[in-house]
Amino acid sequence: MIATRGSRAGSWPPLLGLVVAFLLLFAWQRSRSTFLRIEADREAAGALAAEHGLTVAEVFALRDLVGVDAAAGRWQAAVARFAADGGFAGADPALLARRFEMLRDRFGGRDAAR
């Protein structure tokens, strides 16, 4: 049987559907990214870093430790306490130090790429 041009759609409709699904999932994932939400506060982080003598990567790491949904005052208090103490009181220092170093390196790598 000879196929005519209009009798078969080919493979592009399923491929187009997969591309659309991928783009929708990608957009959904980016909208939920705490990393991107933290970086959106770059101006506030830069001001806090300059005020307390810290790097922006350190301030970003503290923002992640405090929680991206936490009030800005809580973040500012954590930055001030970190700058004054050089560490966190009342918590497991080894765990917090490891997490802080990982986040600082993560945000610092993004800073260096800009």
Chimera marker file (.cmm) of the C-alpha trace (Angstrom):
<marker_set name="trace">
<marker id="1" x="0.000" y="0.000" z="0.000" r="1" g="1" b="0" radius="0.5"/>
<marker id="2" x="1.316" y="3.405" z="-0.915" r="1" g="1" b="0" radius="0.5"/>
<marker id="3" x="1.079" y="5.999" z="1.841" r="1" g="1" b="0" radius="0.5"/>
<marker id="4" x="-0.123" y="9.374" z="0.794" r="1" g="1" b="0" radius="0.5"/>
<marker id="5" x="1.219" y="12.521" z="2.275" r="1" g="1" b="0" radius="0.5"/>
<marker id="6" x="-1.817" y="13.200" z="4.506" r="1" g="1" b="0" radius="0.5"/>
<marker id="7" x="-2.445" y="9.664" z="5.723" r="1" g="1" b="0" radius="0.5"/>
<marker id="8" x="0.346" y="9.526" z="8.267" r="1" g="1" b="0" radius="0.5"/>
<marker id="9" x="1.491" y="12.313" z="10.593" r="1" g="1" b="0" radius="0.5"/>
<marker id="10" x="4.988" y="10.964" z="11.169" r="1" g="1" b="0" radius="0.5"/>
<marker id="11" x="6.995" y="11.228" z="14.350" r="1" g="1" b="0" radius="0.5"/>
<marker id="12" x="6.891" y="14.979" z="14.903" r="1" g="1" b="0" radius="0.5"/>
<marker id="13" x="3.629" y="15.148" z="16.969" r="1" g="1" b="0" radius="0.5"/>
<marker id="14" x="4.948" y="12.827" z="19.723" r="1" g="1" b="0" radius="0.5"/>
<marker id="15" x="8.317" y="14.602" z="19.638" r="1" g="1" b="0" radius="0.5"/>
<marker id="16" x="6.619" y="17.982" z="19.889" r="1" g="1" b="0" radius="0.5"/>
<marker id="17" x="4.600" y="16.680" z="22.843" r="1" g="1" b="0" radius="0.5"/>
<marker id="18" x="7.789" y="15.512" z="24.569" r="1" g="1" b="0" radius="0.5"/>
<marker id="19" x="9.471" y="18.874" z="23.998" r="1" g="1" b="0" radius="0.5"/>
<marker id="20" x="6.475" y="20.733" z="25.431" r="1" g="1" b="0" radius="0.5"/>
<marker id="21" x="6.363" y="18.387" z="28.443" r="1" g="1" b="0" radius="0.5"/>
<marker id="22" x="10.092" y="18.894" z="29.021" r="1" g="1" b="0" radius="0.5"/>
<marker id="23" x="9.784" y="22.682" z="28.849" r="1" g="1" b="0" radius="0.5"/>
<marker id="24" x="6.840" y="22.686" z="31.261" r="1" g="1" b="0" radius="0.5"/>
<marker id="25" x="8.685" y="20.461" z="33.748" r="1" g="1" b="0" radius="0.5"/>
<marker id="26" x="11.819" y="22.579" z="33.415" r="1" g="1" b="0" radius="0.5"/>
<marker id="27" x="9.875" y="25.780" z="34.090" r="1" g="1" b="0" radius="0.5"/>
<marker id="28" x="8.143" y="24.164" z="37.092" r="1" g="1" b="0" radius="0.5"/>
<marker id="29" x="11.482" y="22.989" z="38.506" r="1" g="1" b="0" radius="0.5"/>
<marker id="30" x="13.055" y="26.444" z="38.136" r="1" g="1" b="0" radius="0.5"/>
<marker id="31" x="10.062" y="28.078" z="39.816" r="1" g="1" b="0" radius="0.5"/>
<marker id="32" x="10.618" y="25.859" z="42.877" r="1" g="1" b="0" radius="0.5"/>
<marker id="33" x="14.393" y="26.375" z="43.047" r="1" g="1" b="0" radius="0.5"/>
<marker id="34" x="15.468" y="27.778" z="46.409" r="1" g="1" b="0" radius="0.5"/>
<marker id="35" x="18.875" y="28.509" z="44.906" r="1" g="1" b="0" radius="0.5"/>
<marker id="36" x="17.385" y="30.911" z="42.353" r="1" g="1" b="0" radius="0.5"/>
<marker id="37" x="15.091" y="32.460" z="44.968" r="1" g="1" b="0" radius="0.5"/>
<marker id="38" x="18.081" y="33.141" z="47.209" r="1" g="1" b="0" radius="0.5"/>
<marker id="39" x="20.051" y="34.659" z="44.321" r="1" g="1" b="0" radius="0.5"/>
<marker id="40" x="17.129" y="36.969" z="43.567" r="1" g="1" b="0" radius="0.5"/>
<marker id="41" x="18.058" y="38.809" z="46.791" r="1" g="1" b="0" radius="0.5"/>
<marker id="42" x="21.523" y="39.690" z="45.435" r="1" g="1" b="0" radius="0.5"/>
<marker id="43" x="21.186" y="43.417" z="46.216" r="1" g="1" b="0" radius="0.5"/>
<marker id="44" x="20.146" y="42.814" z="49.821" r="1" g="1" b="0" radius="0.5"/>
<marker id="45" x="22.863" y="40.184" z="50.206" r="1" g="1" b="0" radius="0.5"/>
<marker id="46" x="25.481" y="42.569" z="48.824" r="1" g="1" b="0" radius="0.5"/>
<marker id="47" x="24.418" y="45.279" z="51.267" r="1" g="1" b="0" radius="0.5"/>
<marker id="48" x="24.514" y="42.847" z="54.206" r="1" g="1" b="0" radius="0.5"/>
<marker id="49" x="27.887" y="41.502" z="53.131" r="1" g="1" b="0" radius="0.5"/>
<marker id="50" x="29.373" y="44.979" z="52.878" r="1" g="1" b="0" radius="0.5"/>
<marker id="51" x="27.863" y="46.032" z="56.200" r="1" g="1" b="0" radius="0.5"/>
<marker id="52" x="29.270" y="43.043" z="58.087" r="1" g="1" b="0" radius="0.5"/>
<marker id="53" x="32.512" y="42.431" z="56.198" r="1" g="1" b="0" radius="0.5"/>
<marker id="54" x="31.432" y="39.093" z="54.703" r="1" g="1" b="0" radius="0.5"/>
<marker id="55" x="31.346" y="37.772" z="51.162" r="1" g="1" b="0" radius="0.5"/>
<marker id="56" x="28.091" y="37.591" z="49.237" r="1" g="1" b="0" radius="0.5"/>
<marker id="57" x="28.518" y="33.799" z="49.053" r="1" g="1" b="0" radius="0.5"/>
<marker id="58" x="28.635" y="33.625" z="52.866" r="1" g="1" b="0" radius="0.5"/>
<marker id="59" x="25.491" y="35.741" z="53.153" r="1" g="1" b="0" radius="0.5"/>
<marker id="60" x="23.739" y="33.531" z="50.576" r="1" g="1" b="0" radius="0.5"/>
<marker id="61" x="24.775" y="30.424" z="52.522" r="1" g="1" b="0" radius="0.5"/>
<marker id="62" x="23.355" y="31.931" z="55.697" r="1" g="1" b="0" radius="0.5"/>
<marker id="63" x="20.121" y="32.708" z="53.849" r="1" g="1" b="0" radius="0.5"/>
<marker id="64" x="19.821" y="29.042" z="52.923" r="1" g="1" b="0" radius="0.5"/>
<marker id="65" x="20.558" y="27.939" z="56.488" r="1" g="1" b="0" radius="0.5"/>
<marker id="66" x="17.919" y="30.308" z="57.908" r="1" g="1" b="0" radius="0.5"/>
<marker id="67" x="15.426" y="29.295" z="55.216" r="1" g="1" b="0" radius="0.5"/>
<marker id="68" x="14.424" y="31.011" z="52.037" r="1" g="1" b="0" radius="0.5"/>
<marker id="69" x="10.894" y="31.624" z="53.363" r="1" g="1" b="0" radius="0.5"/>
<marker id="70" x="12.090" y="33.092" z="56.678" r="1" g="1" b="0" radius="0.5"/>
<marker id="71" x="11.565" y="36.781" z="57.367" r="1" g="1" b="0" radius="0.5"/>
<marker id="72" x="14.299" y="39.139" z="56.228" r="1" g="1" b="0" radius="0.5"/>
<marker id="73" x="14.871" y="40.228" z="59.839" r="1" g="1" b="0" radius="0.5"/>
<marker id="74" x="15.734" y="36.673" z="60.829" r="1" g="1" b="0" radius="0.5"/>
<marker id="75" x="18.250" y="36.482" z="57.980" r="1" g="1" b="0" radius="0.5"/>
<marker id="76" x="19.780" y="39.826" z="58.944" r="1" g="1" b="0" radius="0.5"/>
<marker id="77" x="20.051" y="38.718" z="62.571" r="1" g="1" b="0" radius="0.5"/>
<marker id="78" x="21.798" y="35.496" z="61.518" r="1" g="1" b="0" radius="0.5"/>
<marker id="79" x="24.270" y="37.456" z="59.389" r="1" g="1" b="0" radius="0.5"/>
<marker id="80" x="24.982" y="39.881" z="62.230" r="1" g="1" b="0" radius="0.5"/>
<marker id="81" x="25.435" y="37.031" z="64.705" r="1" g="1" b="0" radius="0.5"/>
<marker id="82" x="27.688" y="35.137" z="62.322" r="1" g="1" b="0" radius="0.5"/>
<marker id="83" x="29.827" y="38.212" z="61.711" r="1" g="1" b="0" radius="0.5"/>
<marker id="84" x="30.095" y="38.958" z="65.429" r="1" g="1" b="0" radius="0.5"/>
<marker id="85" x="30.685" y="35.380" z="66.624" r="1" g="1" b="0" radius="0.5"/>
<marker id="86" x="32.285" y="33.768" z="63.614" r="1" g="1" b="0" radius="0.5"/>
<marker id="87" x="30.061" y="30.738" z="64.178" r="1" g="1" b="0" radius="0.5"/>
<marker id="88" x="26.707" y="29.484" z="65.396" r="1" g="1" b="0" radius="0.5"/>
<marker id="89" x="25.935" y="29.018" z="69.081" r="1" g="1" b="0" radius="0.5"/>
<marker id="90" x="23.538" y="26.367" z="70.324" r="1" g="1" b="0" radius="0.5"/>
<marker id="91" x="23.840" y="23.977" z="67.382" r="1" g="1" b="0" radius="0.5"/>
<marker id="92" x="26.039" y="21.098" z="66.298" r="1" g="1" b="0" radius="0.5"/>
<marker id="93" x="29.104" y="23.036" z="65.095" r="1" g="1" b="0" radius="0.5"/>
<marker id="94" x="30.487" y="20.239" z="62.909" r="1" g="1" b="0" radius="0.5"/>
<marker id="95" x="27.240" y="19.814" z="61.000" r="1" g="1" b="0" radius="0.5"/>
<marker id="96" x="26.641" y="23.520" z="60.557" r="1" g="1" b="0" radius="0.5"/>
<marker id="97" x="30.241" y="24.160" z="59.560" r="1" g="1" b="0" radius="0.5"/>
<marker id="98" x="30.100" y="21.441" z="56.895" r="1" g="1" b="0" radius="0.5"/>
<marker id="99" x="26.771" y="22.679" z="55.519" r="1" g="1" b="0" radius="0.5"/>
<marker id="100" x="27.948" y="26.287" z="55.576" r="1" g="1" b="0" radius="0.5"/>
<marker id="101" x="31.191" y="25.467" z="53.729" r="1" g="1" b="0" radius="0.5"/>
<marker id="102" x="29.298" y="23.491" z="51.101" r="1" g="1" b="0" radius="0.5"/>
<marker id="103" x="26.825" y="26.316" z="50.516" r="1" g="1" b="0" radius="0.5"/>
<marker id="104" x="29.514" y="28.995" z="50.510" r="1" g="1" b="0" radius="0.5"/>
<marker id="105" x="31.446" y="27.054" z="47.875" r="1" g="1" b="0" radius="0.5"/>
<marker id="106" x="28.274" y="26.508" z="45.850" r="1" g="1" b="0" radius="0.5"/>
<marker id="107" x="27.308" y="30.171" z="45.854" r="1" g="1" b="0" radius="0.5"/>
<marker id="108" x="30.939" y="31.274" z="45.509" r="1" g="1" b="0" radius="0.5"/>
<marker id="109" x="31.291" y="29.192" z="42.359" r="1" g="1" b="0" radius="0.5"/>
<marker id="110" x="28.275" y="30.911" z="40.870" r="1" g="1" b="0" radius="0.5"/>
<marker id="111" x="29.710" y="34.318" z="41.835" r="1" g="1" b="0" radius="0.5"/>
<marker id="112" x="33.036" y="33.565" z="40.147" r="1" g="1" b="0" radius="0.5"/>
<marker id="113" x="31.273" y="32.548" z="36.940" r="1" g="1" b="0" radius="0.5"/>
<marker id="114" x="29.623" y="35.965" z="36.602" r="1" g="1" b="0" radius="0.5"/>
<link id1="1" id2="2" r="1" g="1" b="0" radius="0.2"/>
<link id1="2" id2="3" r="1" g="1" b="0" radius="0.2"/>
<link id1="3" id2="4" r="1" g="1" b="0" radius="0.2"/>
<link id1="4" id2="5" r="1" g="1" b="0" radius="0.2"/>
<link id1="5" id2="6" r="1" g="1" b="0" radius="0.2"/>
<link id1="6" id2="7" r="1" g="1" b="0" radius="0.2"/>
<link id1="7" id2="8" r="1" g="1" b="0" radius="0.2"/>
<link id1="8" id2="9" r="1" g="1" b="0" radius="0.2"/>
<link id1="9" id2="10" r="1" g="1" b="0" radius="0.2"/>
<link id1="10" id2="11" r="1" g="1" b="0" radius="0.2"/>
<link id1="11" id2="12" r="1" g="1" b="0" radius="0.2"/>
<link id1="12" id2="13" r="1" g="1" b="0" radius="0.2"/>
<link id1="13" id2="14" r="1" g="1" b="0" radius="0.2"/>
<link id1="14" id2="15" r="1" g="1" b="0" radius="0.2"/>
<link id1="15" id2="16" r="1" g="1" b="0" radius="0.2"/>
<link id1="16" id2="17" r="1" g="1" b="0" radius="0.2"/>
<link id1="17" id2="18" r="1" g="1" b="0" radius="0.2"/>
<link id1="18" id2="19" r="1" g="1" b="0" radius="0.2"/>
<link id1="19" id2="20" r="1" g="1" b="0" radius="0.2"/>
<link id1="20" id2="21" r="1" g="1" b="0" radius="0.2"/>
<link id1="21" id2="22" r="1" g="1" b="0" radius="0.2"/>
<link id1="22" id2="23" r="1" g="1" b="0" radius="0.2"/>
<link id1="23" id2="24" r="1" g="1" b="0" radius="0.2"/>
<link id1="24" id2="25" r="1" g="1" b="0" radius="0.2"/>
<link id1="25" id2="26" r="1" g="1" b="0" radius="0.2"/>
<link id1="26" id2="27" r="1" g="1" b="0" radius="0.2"/>
<link id1="27" id2="28" r="1" g="1" b="0" radius="0.2"/>
<link id1="28" id2="29" r="1" g="1" b="0" radius="0.2"/>
<link id1="29" id2="30" r="1" g="1" b="0" radius="0.2"/>
<link id1="30" id2="31" r="1" g="1" b="0" radius="0.2"/>
<link id1="31" id2="32" r="1" g="1" b="0" radius="0.2"/>
<link id1="32" id2="33" r="1" g="1" b="0" radius="0.2"/>
<link id1="33" id2="34" r="1" g="1" b="0" radius="0.2"/>
<link id1="34" id2="35" r="1" g="1" b="0" radius="0.2"/>
<link id1="35" id2="36" r="1" g="1" b="0" radius="0.2"/>
<link id1="36" id2="37" r="1" g="1" b="0" radius="0.2"/>
<link id1="37" id2="38" r="1" g="1" b="0" radius="0.2"/>
<link id1="38" id2="39" r="1" g="1" b="0" radius="0.2"/>
<link id1="39" id2="40" r="1" g="1" b="0" radius="0.2"/>
<link id1="40" id2="41" r="1" g="1" b="0" radius="0.2"/>
<link id1="41" id2="42" r="1" g="1" b="0" radius="0.2"/>
<link id1="42" id2="43" r="1" g="1" b="0" radius="0.2"/>
<link id1="43" id2="44" r="1" g="1" b="0" radius="0.2"/>
<link id1="44" id2="45" r="1" g="1" b="0" radius="0.2"/>
<link id1="45" id2="46" r="1" g="1" b="0" radius="0.2"/>
<link id1="46" id2="47" r="1" g="1" b="0" radius="0.2"/>
<link id1="47" id2="48" r="1" g="1" b="0" radius="0.2"/>
<link id1="48" id2="49" r="1" g="1" b="0" radius="0.2"/>
<link id1="49" id2="50" r="1" g="1" b="0" radius="0.2"/>
<link id1="50" id2="51" r="1" g="1" b="0" radius="0.2"/>
<link id1="51" id2="52" r="1" g="1" b="0" radius="0.2"/>
<link id1="52" id2="53" r="1" g="1" b="0" radius="0.2"/>
<link id1="53" id2="54" r="1" g="1" b="0" radius="0.2"/>
<link id1="54" id2="55" r="1" g="1" b="0" radius="0.2"/>
<link id1="55" id2="56" r="1" g="1" b="0" radius="0.2"/>
<link id1="56" id2="57" r="1" g="1" b="0" radius="0.2"/>
<link id1="57" id2="58" r="1" g="1" b="0" radius="0.2"/>
<link id1="58" id2="59" r="1" g="1" b="0" radius="0.2"/>
<link id1="59" id2="60" r="1" g="1" b="0" radius="0.2"/>
<link id1="60" id2="61" r="1" g="1" b="0" radius="0.2"/>
<link id1="61" id2="62" r="1" g="1" b="0" radius="0.2"/>
<link id1="62" id2="63" r="1" g="1" b="0" radius="0.2"/>
<link id1="63" id2="64" r="1" g="1" b="0" radius="0.2"/>
<link id1="64" id2="65" r="1" g="1" b="0" radius="0.2"/>
<link id1="65" id2="66" r="1" g="1" b="0" radius="0.2"/>
<link id1="66" id2="67" r="1" g="1" b="0" radius="0.2"/>
<link id1="67" id2="68" r="1" g="1" b="0" radius="0.2"/>
<link id1="68" id2="69" r="1" g="1" b="0" radius="0.2"/>
<link id1="69" id2="70" r="1" g="1" b="0" radius="0.2"/>
<link id1="70" id2="71" r="1" g="1" b="0" radius="0.2"/>
<link id1="71" id2="72" r="1" g="1" b="0" radius="0.2"/>
<link id1="72" id2="73" r="1" g="1" b="0" radius="0.2"/>
<link id1="73" id2="74" r="1" g="1" b="0" radius="0.2"/>
<link id1="74" id2="75" r="1" g="1" b="0" radius="0.2"/>
<link id1="75" id2="76" r="1" g="1" b="0" radius="0.2"/>
<link id1="76" id2="77" r="1" g="1" b="0" radius="0.2"/>
<link id1="77" id2="78" r="1" g="1" b="0" radius="0.2"/>
<link id1="78" id2="79" r="1" g="1" b="0" radius="0.2"/>
<link id1="79" id2="80" r="1" g="1" b="0" radius="0.2"/>
<link id1="80" id2="81" r="1" g="1" b="0" radius="0.2"/>
<link id1="81" id2="82" r="1" g="1" b="0" radius="0.2"/>
<link id1="82" id2="83" r="1" g="1" b="0" radius="0.2"/>
<link id1="83" id2="84" r="1" g="1" b="0" radius="0.2"/>
<link id1="84" id2="85" r="1" g="1" b="0" radius="0.2"/>
<link id1="85" id2="86" r="1" g="1" b="0" radius="0.2"/>
<link id1="86" id2="87" r="1" g="1" b="0" radius="0.2"/>
<link id1="87" id2="88" r="1" g="1" b="0" radius="0.2"/>
<link id1="88" id2="89" r="1" g="1" b="0" radius="0.2"/>
<link id1="89" id2="90" r="1" g="1" b="0" radius="0.2"/>
<link id1="90" id2="91" r="1" g="1" b="0" radius="0.2"/>
<link id1="91" id2="92" r="1" g="1" b="0" radius="0.2"/>
<link id1="92" id2="93" r="1" g="1" b="0" radius="0.2"/>
<link id1="93" id2="94" r="1" g="1" b="0" radius="0.2"/>
<link id1="94" id2="95" r="1" g="1" b="0" radius="0.2"/>
<link id1="95" id2="96" r="1" g="1" b="0" radius="0.2"/>
<link id1="96" id2="97" r="1" g="1" b="0" radius="0.2"/>
<link id1="97" id2="98" r="1" g="1" b="0" radius="0.2"/>
<link id1="98" id2="99" r="1" g="1" b="0" radius="0.2"/>
<link id1="99" id2="100" r="1" g="1" b="0" radius="0.2"/>
<link id1="100" id2="101" r="1" g="1" b="0" radius="0.2"/>
<link id1="101" id2="102" r="1" g="1" b="0" radius="0.2"/>
<link id1="102" id2="103" r="1" g="1" b="0" radius="0.2"/>
<link id1="103" id2="104" r="1" g="1" b="0" radius="0.2"/>
<link id1="104" id2="105" r="1" g="1" b="0" radius="0.2"/>
<link id1="105" id2="106" r="1" g="1" b="0" radius="0.2"/>
<link id1="106" id2="107" r="1" g="1" b="0" radius="0.2"/>
<link id1="107" id2="108" r="1" g="1" b="0" radius="0.2"/>
<link id1="108" id2="109" r="1" g="1" b="0" radius="0.2"/>
<link id1="109" id2="110" r="1" g="1" b="0" radius="0.2"/>
<link id1="110" id2="111" r="1" g="1" b="0" radius="0.2"/>
<link id1="111" id2="112" r="1" g="1" b="0" radius="0.2"/>
<link id1="112" id2="113" r="1" g="1" b="0" radius="0.2"/>
<link id1="113" id2="114" r="1" g="1" b="0" radius="0.2"/>
</marker_set>
